[in-house]
Amino acid sequence: MTIAGTGARVKTLLLALAALAFTAPAASAACPAQPLSKPFTPWLDYADYQAAPDGGLEAGGAGWTLAGGAAVVDGNDPFLAGSRSLALPDGASAATAPVCLTIAHPTLRFFARGTGRLTVTVAFRTLLGLTVELPVGVLSGSGAWAPSPILPVLANLVSDQARFRFTAAGDWRVDDVFVDPYSKG
């Protein structure tokens, strides 16, 4: 699984968001303590992660928004315990339940398998009250379960809550969605 080319437009959007962070105070709400784990240690990522709300889909995608044929189905990634995952047929999308973010939540990671491309975006409310959705990454599938690359969130600089949207161009499965609650300084 690889990240597809980002392009100048994505880089410009990310730079604009970073510039906004320097002109506005960072989100100040504290997130409640969550259980931490190191699910990506076999891939030499020793960071602590916390699961997104129903990130393992074991509660049937409670709080998630499913569209275009997206569904919680039987079958799990082979790396972590569980029995369900998210199926995203071509054109389908799913958004996580709201995830609490602070400046210390810089990245997103999950397990996925698929063919074609999987676009990941983050939707959040700005300090002006506008809802913005920005790209986080585009993955190309190999057909086998694998951990995603470490994807920068950036919305954590200007908002205290976000939803992550997964949109399939091809056939995808997603499971065990995590955010990193500590900066990787």
Secondary structure, DSSP 8 states (H G I E B T S, - for coil): -EE---HHHHHHHHHHHHHHHHHS------------B-TTGGGT----BEE-TTTT-TTSSTT-EEETT-EEEE---SSSS-SEEEEE-TT-EEE-S-EE--TT--EEEEEEEESSEEEEEEEEE-TTS-EEEEEEEEEE--SS-EE---EE--GGGT-SEEEEEEEEES-EEEEEEEEE-S---
